[in-house]
Amino acid sequence: MQRRTLVHAAGAALASIAVPSVQAQAPWPIGPVRIVVGFPPGGGTDALARVVAQKLTTLWGQQVIVETKAGAAGLLAAEYVAQQASDGSTLLMAHINSHALGPALQPGKLRYNVERDFVPIVMVGVTPNLLVAHPGAPSKSVKDVVAACKAEPGKIAFGSAGLGSAQHLALEMFKQAAQVDALHVPYKGSGPALTDLMGGQIQYCFETMTSATPHVKNGKIIAVAQTRAKRAKGHPTVPTMQEQGFDGFEATTWYGLVGPGKLPAAIADRINRDTNTVLAMPDVQERLETYGAEDGGGTREKFAKFIQDEQVKWARVVKDGNVKVEM
C-alpha cells in the first residue's frame, strides 16, 4: 500500500513537472501558419509574402502558406484577419491601403480598428512610387509637370490603379503640395493604367515601382521622379520629388506582418525575431530589391510608430483635399 502511494506520488510529481513544459509550448500554433494577402497573386504584396513564407517554412520546420483574400483594395483581408484567433496561426501582410488609407477614407465605416484589432509585428518593406510619363509628354521634370498643370488646370490627365489606391493618394498629395489641379483617371488596377499611359491616352501616373519598372527599363514610359526622400537602389539615376523642390514628399507603398489584436507578445516577438533573420538573408535582400522594397525589419515598436505616422499623414491629405471615395 505504501509502495503504491509512493508510485502515485512520484507520478503526480512527474506530471506537475511536465505540465509547465507543455503549457510553455502550447501558445505556438501546431498546424500551418497562414499569411493572408488582400491582393491577387502576382502583385507586390503577394510576391513579398511568398518570399517571407518560404523562408519561415524552412526556419520553423512548419508550413507557412500564403492565402489570397482579394477585394476592396486589401480591406476585406484585413477585416477577415481581425476576426481570426490570436494564436499565431493567421497573420496579415498589412498594406498601406488596409492600415492607413482605408481608415483615412472610411472613418467609422470599417469593420475593424487598426489599433484595437491588430498587433504590429514587423515591417517587410517600403517601396517608392514613380511619377512616370508617356514618352511623348512635353514635361520631363516635376517643375515642367507643375507648369503644365497650371497652364491647363484640370486638363492634364493622371491615371491611377483606382479610387482610394496608394497611387491616387500620391496624386492628391502632389496636387496639394504643388497647388495645382489635375484630371484624375482611375482604372481597375495598375495594368490598365500603364497600358493607357504607354498608349498616350493619359500623360502621367504615380505608379508603384514594382509595376512601372519593367516599362521604364524598356523605354515605353519615362521615370520623372520617385516618391521617397532617398533614391531607391533600383533607380539610382531618377531624382526624388524632394530633390526637385518638394521637401518632405513621401508617398510610398509599404508592407508588413501584423496579427489579430490579442496576439500574445511572446508569439509576436518570436515572429519578429525570425522575420528579421529572414530579411537579413542576402538572397532575400536581393529578391526584395527587385521589387524596390527596402528598409524592412526592425522592432515591433518601430513598425507600430510607422503605422501611426502614416495614418496621421494620409488623414491630413484626405481632409485637406476633401477626397471622397466609396470603397
VEXRORO-642966 format. One record per residue (C-alpha): x, y, z; residue number from 0. Coordinates in nm, 4 decimals, padded with zeros to 6 digits. Layout:
BEGIN
{{X; Y; Z}; NUM};
...
***
This chain:
BEGIN
{{00.0000; 00.0000; 00.0000}; 0};
{{00.2806; 00.2350; 00.0919}; 1};
{{00.4651; 00.1446; -00.2329}; 2};
{{00.1532; 00.2225; -00.4388}; 3};
{{00.1222; 00.5562; -00.2616}; 4};
{{00.4844; 00.6391; -00.3370}; 5};
{{00.4450; 00.5404; -00.7034}; 6};
{{00.1309; 00.7530; -00.7311}; 7};
{{00.3045; 01.0483; -00.5658}; 8};
{{00.6039; 01.0123; -00.7957}; 9};
{{00.3754; 01.0024; -01.0995}; 10};
{{00.1958; 01.3121; -00.9810}; 11};
{{00.5280; 01.4892; -00.9295}; 12};
{{00.6436; 01.3982; -01.2813}; 13};
{{00.3144; 01.5228; -01.4214}; 14};
{{00.3499; 01.8516; -01.2378}; 15};
{{00.6975; 01.8921; -01.3867}; 16};
{{00.5766; 01.8082; -01.7380}; 17};
{{00.2770; 02.0430; -01.7377}; 18};
{{00.4721; 02.3722; -01.7382}; 19};
{{00.6717; 02.2500; -02.0394}; 20};
{{00.3543; 02.1684; -02.2307}; 21};
{{00.1955; 02.4967; -02.1294}; 22};
{{00.5056; 02.6909; -02.2380}; 23};
{{00.4810; 02.5499; -02.5900}; 24};
{{00.1021; 02.5478; -02.6214}; 25};
{{00.0601; 02.9071; -02.7470}; 26};
{{00.2587; 02.8413; -03.0651}; 27};
{{00.0331; 02.7088; -03.3459}; 28};
{{00.0676; 02.3390; -03.4214}; 29};
{{-00.0669; 02.3394; -03.7768}; 30};
{{00.0227; 02.5551; -04.0793}; 31};
{{00.0646; 02.9293; -04.0382}; 32};
{{-00.1249; 03.1406; -04.2918}; 33};
{{-00.0156; 03.4797; -04.4245}; 34};
{{-00.3265; 03.6395; -04.5714}; 35};
{{-00.2823; 03.8762; -04.8684}; 36};
{{-00.5508; 04.1187; -04.9777}; 37};
{{-00.4498; 04.1410; -05.3437}; 38};
{{-00.4449; 03.8963; -05.6366}; 39};
{{-00.1437; 03.6695; -05.6955}; 40};
{{00.1368; 03.8229; -05.8986}; 41};
{{00.1357; 04.1651; -05.7355}; 42};
{{00.3942; 04.3103; -05.4999}; 43};
{{00.2099; 04.2182; -05.1799}; 44};
{{00.1724; 03.8565; -05.2867}; 45};
{{00.5323; 03.8345; -05.4053}; 46};
{{00.6818; 03.9661; -05.0809}; 47};
{{00.4558; 03.7423; -04.8725}; 48};
{{00.5761; 03.4357; -05.0636}; 49};
{{00.9416; 03.5252; -05.0159}; 50};
{{00.8904; 03.5507; -04.6393}; 51};
{{00.6649; 03.2438; -04.6173}; 52};
{{00.9144; 03.0219; -04.7981}; 53};
{{01.1972; 03.1145; -04.5641}; 54};
{{00.9898; 03.0912; -04.2466}; 55};
{{00.8737; 02.7441; -04.3535}; 56};
{{01.2370; 02.6335; -04.3577}; 57};
{{01.3297; 02.8187; -04.0403}; 58};
{{01.0377; 02.6822; -03.8384}; 59};
{{01.0166; 02.3393; -03.9973}; 60};
{{00.6480; 02.4183; -04.0242}; 61};
{{00.4404; 02.5021; -04.3282}; 62};
{{00.3754; 02.8741; -04.3831}; 63};
{{00.1294; 02.9325; -04.6653}; 64};
{{00.0093; 03.2433; -04.8463}; 65};
{{-00.3680; 03.2724; -04.8702}; 66};
{{-00.5354; 03.5215; -05.1030}; 67};
{{-00.8467; 03.7132; -04.9966}; 68};
{{-00.8556; 03.9911; -05.2537}; 69};
{{-01.1109; 04.2697; -05.2610}; 70};
{{-01.1819; 04.6293; -05.1599}; 71};
{{-00.8165; 04.7311; -05.2050}; 72};
{{-00.6988; 04.4980; -04.9279}; 73};
{{-00.9657; 04.5891; -04.6749}; 74};
{{-01.1503; 04.2552; -04.6950}; 75};
{{-00.8371; 04.0631; -04.5971}; 76};
{{-00.7784; 04.2932; -04.3018}; 77};
{{-01.1360; 04.2520; -04.1864}; 78};
{{-01.1013; 03.8737; -04.2105}; 79};
{{-00.7756; 03.8529; -04.0132}; 80};
{{-00.9084; 04.0867; -03.7438}; 81};
{{-01.1733; 03.8212; -03.6691}; 82};
{{-00.9356; 03.5232; -03.6515}; 83};
{{-00.7947; 03.3558; -03.3423}; 84};
{{-00.4996; 03.5376; -03.1853}; 85};
{{-00.2842; 03.2250; -03.1671}; 86};
{{-00.0272; 03.2994; -03.4384}; 87};
{{-00.1873; 03.0701; -03.6958}; 88};
{{-00.3196; 03.3592; -03.9078}; 89};
{{-00.1226; 03.6695; -03.9987}; 90};
{{-00.1906; 03.9546; -04.2391}; 91};
{{00.0514; 04.1068; -04.4846}; 92};
{{-00.0654; 04.4551; -04.3934}; 93};
{{-00.0515; 04.7229; -04.6602}; 94};
{{-00.0772; 05.0999; -04.6765}; 95};
{{-00.4355; 05.0541; -04.8005}; 96};
{{-00.5533; 04.8424; -04.5075}; 97};
{{-00.3753; 05.0284; -04.2303}; 98};
{{-00.3517; 05.3924; -04.3412}; 99};
{{-00.5571; 05.4831; -04.6491}; 100};
{{-00.8653; 05.2787; -04.5632}; 101};
{{-00.9017; 05.4340; -04.2162}; 102};
{{-00.8484; 05.7818; -04.3645}; 103};
{{-01.1002; 05.7353; -04.6435}; 104};
{{-01.3611; 05.5377; -04.4480}; 105};
{{-01.3587; 05.6783; -04.0930}; 106};
{{-01.6146; 05.4977; -03.8820}; 107};
{{-01.7165; 05.2668; -04.1663}; 108};
{{-01.4520; 04.9961; -04.1496}; 109};
{{-01.5368; 04.6753; -03.9682}; 110};
{{-01.2065; 04.6837; -03.7870}; 111};
{{-00.9991; 04.9277; -03.5881}; 112};
{{-00.6276; 04.9297; -03.6680}; 113};
{{-00.5118; 04.9966; -03.3116}; 114};
{{-00.7561; 04.7642; -03.1365}; 115};
{{-00.7760; 04.4730; -03.3791}; 116};
{{-00.4132; 04.4275; -03.4868}; 117};
{{-00.0730; 04.3723; -03.3310}; 118};
{{00.2090; 04.5153; -03.5460}; 119};
{{00.4887; 04.2594; -03.5801}; 120};
{{00.7480; 04.3682; -03.8354}; 121};
{{00.7962; 04.5870; -04.1408}; 122};
{{00.8719; 04.3801; -04.4522}; 123};
{{00.9497; 04.6598; -04.6958}; 124};
{{00.8810; 05.0103; -04.8227}; 125};
{{00.8677; 05.0885; -05.1938}; 126};
{{00.8568; 05.4307; -05.3583}; 127};
{{00.6081; 05.5203; -05.6239}; 128};
{{00.7393; 05.6548; -05.9514}; 129};
{{00.5965; 05.9570; -06.1280}; 130};
{{00.6034; 05.8226; -06.4821}; 131};
{{00.5221; 05.9876; -06.8141}; 132};
{{00.4327; 05.8896; -07.1662}; 133};
{{00.7466; 05.9412; -07.3820}; 134};
{{00.5567; 06.1972; -07.5891}; 135};
{{00.4512; 06.4050; -07.2888}; 136};
{{00.6093; 06.7520; -07.3105}; 137};
{{00.7108; 06.7711; -06.9466}; 138};
{{01.0023; 06.5537; -06.8315}; 139};
{{01.0732; 06.7135; -06.4922}; 140};
{{00.8494; 06.7792; -06.1930}; 141};
{{00.8893; 07.1542; -06.2479}; 142};
{{00.7625; 07.1133; -06.6040}; 143};
{{00.4729; 06.8934; -06.4936}; 144};
{{00.3661; 07.1574; -06.2425}; 145};
{{00.3880; 07.4270; -06.5087}; 146};
{{00.1743; 07.2200; -06.7473}; 147};
{{-00.0906; 07.1644; -06.4782}; 148};
{{-00.1019; 07.5359; -06.4007}; 149};
{{-00.1263; 07.6263; -06.7691}; 150};
{{-00.4242; 07.3909; -06.8169}; 151};
{{-00.5983; 07.3458; -06.4799}; 152};
{{-00.7913; 07.0208; -06.4553}; 153};
{{-00.6935; 06.9003; -06.8011}; 154};
{{-00.3610; 06.7183; -06.7559}; 155};
{{-00.4571; 06.3520; -06.7085}; 156};
{{-00.3049; 06.1352; -06.4357}; 157};
{{-00.4037; 05.7713; -06.4211}; 158};
{{-00.4159; 05.5582; -06.1077}; 159};
{{-00.4843; 05.1987; -06.0093}; 160};
{{-00.8220; 05.3003; -05.8722}; 161};
{{-01.0119; 05.5319; -05.6416}; 162};
{{-00.8572; 05.5290; -05.2966}; 163};
{{-00.5419; 05.3494; -05.4115}; 164};
{{-00.1938; 05.4478; -05.2972}; 165};
{{-00.1363; 05.5863; -05.6476}; 166};
{{-00.4497; 05.8013; -05.6256}; 167};
{{-00.3484; 05.9421; -05.2882}; 168};
{{00.0049; 06.0144; -05.4157}; 169};
{{-00.1585; 06.2298; -05.6833}; 170};
{{-00.3694; 06.4074; -05.4213}; 171};
{{-00.0561; 06.4779; -05.2177}; 172};
{{00.1140; 06.6155; -05.5290}; 173};
{{-00.1821; 06.8399; -05.6143}; 174};
{{-00.1774; 06.9867; -05.2643}; 175};
{{00.1994; 07.0299; -05.2485}; 176};
{{00.2170; 07.1902; -05.5943}; 177};
{{-00.1113; 07.3789; -05.5561}; 178};
{{-00.2378; 07.2570; -05.8915}; 179};
{{-00.5474; 07.0931; -06.0315}; 180};
{{-00.5255; 06.7826; -06.2496}; 181};
{{-00.7606; 06.5293; -06.4041}; 182};
{{-00.7668; 06.2010; -06.2114}; 183};
{{-00.8469; 05.8986; -06.4294}; 184};
{{-00.8989; 05.5892; -06.2095}; 185};
{{-00.8514; 05.2405; -06.3569}; 186};
{{-00.9146; 04.8923; -06.2232}; 187};
{{-00.5550; 04.8158; -06.1426}; 188};
{{-00.2057; 04.9218; -06.2409}; 189};
{{-00.2026; 04.7177; -06.5624}; 190};
{{-00.4799; 04.9054; -06.7435}; 191};
{{-00.3468; 05.2420; -06.6240}; 192};
{{00.0006; 05.1691; -06.7569}; 193};
{{-00.1402; 05.0382; -07.0840}; 194};
{{-00.3191; 05.3677; -07.1443}; 195};
{{-00.0122; 05.5634; -07.0346}; 196};
{{00.2001; 05.3791; -07.2902}; 197};
{{-00.0710; 05.4370; -07.5488}; 198};
{{-00.0826; 05.8106; -07.4827}; 199};
{{-00.4436; 05.8231; -07.3589}; 200};
{{-00.3137; 05.9770; -07.0343}; 201};
{{00.0025; 06.1773; -06.9763}; 202};
{{00.1196; 06.0754; -06.6286}; 203};
{{00.0826; 05.8265; -06.3440}; 204};
{{00.2065; 05.7891; -05.9919}; 205};
{{00.2677; 05.4157; -06.0043}; 206};
{{00.4311; 05.1547; -05.7843}; 207};
{{00.7936; 05.0897; -05.8612}; 208};
{{00.7161; 04.7180; -05.8927}; 209};
{{00.4629; 04.7744; -06.1699}; 210};
{{00.6334; 05.0617; -06.3516}; 211};
{{00.9963; 04.9476; -06.3569}; 212};
{{00.9755; 04.6925; -06.6440}; 213};
{{00.8188; 04.9564; -06.8708}; 214};
{{01.0744; 05.2186; -06.7672}; 215};
{{01.3559; 04.9752; -06.8430}; 216};
{{01.2267; 04.9035; -07.1936}; 217};
{{01.1704; 05.2716; -07.2693}; 218};
{{00.7932; 05.2584; -07.3085}; 219};
{{00.7479; 05.5139; -07.0285}; 220};
{{00.9781; 05.7670; -06.8649}; 221};
{{01.0511; 05.7977; -06.4921}; 222};
{{01.0240; 06.1645; -06.3930}; 223};
{{01.0672; 06.1261; -06.0166}; 224};
{{01.0452; 05.8847; -05.7265}; 225};
{{00.8486; 05.9496; -05.4116}; 226};
{{01.0776; 05.8725; -05.1188}; 227};
{{01.3202; 06.1187; -04.9663}; 228};
{{01.6085; 05.8943; -05.0744}; 229};
{{01.6673; 05.7296; -05.4097}; 230};
{{01.5875; 05.3599; -05.4352}; 231};
{{01.8725; 05.1282; -05.5272}; 232};
{{01.6805; 05.0095; -05.8318}; 233};
{{01.6614; 05.3600; -05.9810}; 234};
{{01.9790; 05.5419; -05.8769}; 235};
{{01.9569; 05.7963; -06.1605}; 236};
{{01.5941; 05.9010; -06.1043}; 237};
{{01.5727; 06.2105; -05.8792}; 238};
{{01.3290; 06.2221; -05.5898}; 239};
{{01.0399; 06.4631; -05.5543}; 240};
{{01.2336; 06.6190; -05.2675}; 241};
{{01.5350; 06.6776; -05.4914}; 242};
{{01.3032; 06.8530; -05.7367}; 243};
{{01.1685; 07.1039; -05.4902}; 244};
{{00.9090; 06.9125; -05.2860}; 245};
{{01.0666; 06.8926; -04.9430}; 246};
{{00.9434; 06.6021; -04.7316}; 247};
{{00.7365; 06.4460; -05.0117}; 248};
{{00.6899; 06.0810; -04.9097}; 249};
{{00.4224; 05.8758; -05.0844}; 250};
{{00.5176; 05.5114; -05.0563}; 251};
{{00.3643; 05.1677; -05.0687}; 252};
{{00.4591; 04.9522; -04.7730}; 253};
{{00.4060; 04.6017; -04.6421}; 254};
{{00.4399; 04.4379; -04.3002}; 255};
{{00.3232; 04.1466; -04.0895}; 256};
{{00.0531; 04.2001; -03.8291}; 257};
{{-00.1527; 03.9607; -03.6210}; 258};
{{-00.5028; 03.9710; -03.4684}; 259};
{{-00.5467; 04.2116; -03.1809}; 260};
{{-00.4944; 03.9746; -02.8877}; 261};
{{-00.1832; 03.8046; -03.0233}; 262};
{{00.0404; 03.7263; -02.7225}; 263};
{{00.3600; 03.9283; -02.7012}; 264};
{{00.5704; 03.6112; -02.6857}; 265};
{{00.4404; 03.4940; -03.0245}; 266};
{{00.4702; 03.8398; -03.1808}; 267};
{{00.8271; 03.8691; -03.0521}; 268};
{{00.9259; 03.5327; -03.1982}; 269};
{{00.7770; 03.6121; -03.5396}; 270};
{{00.9501; 03.9499; -03.5325}; 271};
{{01.2852; 03.7941; -03.4453}; 272};
{{01.2635; 03.5211; -03.7058}; 273};
{{01.1356; 03.7507; -03.9801}; 274};
{{01.4246; 03.9862; -03.9109}; 275};
{{01.6542; 03.6859; -03.9596}; 276};
{{01.4856; 03.6123; -04.2929}; 277};
{{01.5012; 03.9721; -04.4137}; 278};
{{01.8745; 03.9850; -04.3415}; 279};
{{01.9488; 03.6889; -04.5702}; 280};
{{02.1443; 03.8033; -04.8795}; 281};
{{01.9237; 03.6154; -05.1270}; 282};
{{01.6115; 03.7620; -04.9678}; 283};
{{01.7549; 04.1127; -04.9822}; 284};
{{01.8370; 04.0611; -05.3481}; 285};
{{01.4821; 03.9493; -05.4265}; 286};
{{01.3249; 04.2347; -05.2295}; 287};
{{01.5379; 04.4861; -05.4170}; 288};
{{01.3962; 04.3597; -05.7456}; 289};
{{01.0577; 04.4790; -05.6173}; 290};
{{01.2025; 04.8069; -05.4913}; 291};
{{01.1305; 04.7033; -05.1307}; 292};
{{01.3810; 04.8432; -04.8834}; 293};
{{01.4177; 04.9168; -04.5111}; 294};
{{01.2383; 04.6046; -04.3885}; 295};
{{01.2980; 04.4687; -04.0416}; 296};
{{01.3286; 04.6391; -03.7060}; 297};
{{01.1345; 04.6232; -03.3844}; 298};
{{00.7637; 04.5837; -03.3301}; 299};
{{00.7574; 04.9277; -03.1736}; 300};
{{00.9218; 05.0845; -03.4787}; 301};
{{00.6605; 04.9356; -03.7097}; 302};
{{00.3752; 05.0448; -03.4812}; 303};
{{00.5066; 05.4032; -03.4807}; 304};
{{00.5411; 05.3960; -03.8599}; 305};
{{00.1771; 05.2888; -03.8997}; 306};
{{00.0610; 05.5655; -03.6662}; 307};
{{00.2582; 05.8278; -03.8583}; 308};
{{00.1169; 05.7052; -04.1897}; 309};
{{-00.2374; 05.7250; -04.0558}; 310};
{{-00.1888; 06.0846; -03.9462}; 311};
{{-00.0254; 06.1872; -04.2749}; 312};
{{-00.2875; 06.0369; -04.5049}; 313};
{{-00.5804; 06.1516; -04.2924}; 314};
{{-00.4497; 06.5045; -04.3384}; 315};
{{-00.4146; 06.4593; -04.7162}; 316};
{{-00.7697; 06.3226; -04.7399}; 317};
{{-00.9126; 06.6048; -04.5289}; 318};
{{-00.7218; 06.8873; -04.6986}; 319};
{{-00.8065; 06.7520; -05.0440}; 320};
{{-01.1684; 06.6753; -04.9494}; 321};
{{-01.1167; 06.3314; -05.1037}; 322};
{{-01.4364; 06.1265; -05.1139}; 323};
{{-01.4191; 05.7585; -05.2054}; 324};
{{-01.6771; 05.4832; -05.1641}; 325};
{{-01.4839; 05.1567; -05.1323}; 326};
***
